[in-house]
Amino acid sequence: MLSPKRVIIATICGFIFGLVCMMLASSNPDVTMQIPLGTKLSILFSRGITGFMIGISAIKLRWWLHGIVMGAIGSIPMMFPTMESPSIMIWTLIMGLIYGFLTELITSILFKAR
């Protein structure tokens, strides 16, 4: 059964990691121009949606693997706009894996919302 506590905690974690991701992207010294607001909002909401996906998912995996898989799935749409820069594309996926793992860790282990 779907736990509202789990959905709320995972979604909040997703948005918090979205803010972190947005700030990290904005602080990249390799970027010669400022990141547009639309891109920043895309990062924020993509990570928030990933958290929501983790919260509602009924896939039966160990908690840590579930977070990694859902983080990867949630990062795929964010990778397409970065195709001209393979390093950014790879980092988008890596950070999605990390944020997914951390979201699931906080949700399942810290708050015991399984």
CORLINQUI-V744170 format. One record per residue. RES is the residue in one letter. PSI is psi in whole degrees, 0 to 359 (none if undefined). Layout:
res:RES psi:PSI
res:RES psi:PSI
This chain:
res:M psi:142
res:L psi:126
res:S psi:119
res:P psi:324
res:K psi:314
res:R psi:315
res:V psi:315
res:I psi:312
res:I psi:314
res:A psi:321
res:T psi:317
res:I psi:316
res:C psi:317
res:G psi:315
res:F psi:323
res:I psi:315
res:F psi:332
res:G psi:318
res:L psi:317
res:V psi:313
res:C psi:318
res:M psi:318
res:M psi:321
res:L psi:319
res:A psi:324
res:S psi:337
res:S psi:5
res:N psi:119
res:P psi:343
res:D psi:343
res:V psi:118
res:T psi:340
res:M psi:160
res:Q psi:145
res:I psi:130
res:P psi:153
res:L psi:321
res:G psi:321
res:T psi:318
res:K psi:316
res:L psi:325
res:S psi:317
res:I psi:312
res:L psi:310
res:F psi:330
res:S psi:317
res:R psi:324
res:G psi:318
res:I psi:324
res:T psi:316
res:G psi:318
res:F psi:318
res:M psi:319
res:I psi:319
res:G psi:325
res:I psi:349
res:S psi:138
res:A psi:14
res:I psi:131
res:K psi:93
res:L psi:165
res:R psi:150
res:W psi:317
res:W psi:321
res:L psi:323
res:H psi:314
res:G psi:318
res:I psi:314
res:V psi:313
res:M psi:325
res:G psi:321
res:A psi:314
res:I psi:317
res:G psi:338
res:S psi:340
res:I psi:312
res:P psi:330
res:M psi:342
res:M psi:330
res:F psi:316
res:P psi:346
res:T psi:16
res:M psi:336
res:E psi:348
res:S psi:96
res:P psi:326
res:S psi:319
res:I psi:322
res:M psi:314
res:I psi:317
res:W psi:327
res:T psi:316
res:L psi:314
res:I psi:314
res:M psi:327
res:G psi:319
res:L psi:317
res:I psi:312
res:Y psi:322
res:G psi:315
res:F psi:312
res:L psi:321
res:T psi:315
res:E psi:322
res:L psi:311
res:I psi:317
res:T psi:309
res:S psi:321
res:I psi:307
res:L psi:311
res:F psi:357
res:K psi:41
res:A psi:86
res:R psi:none
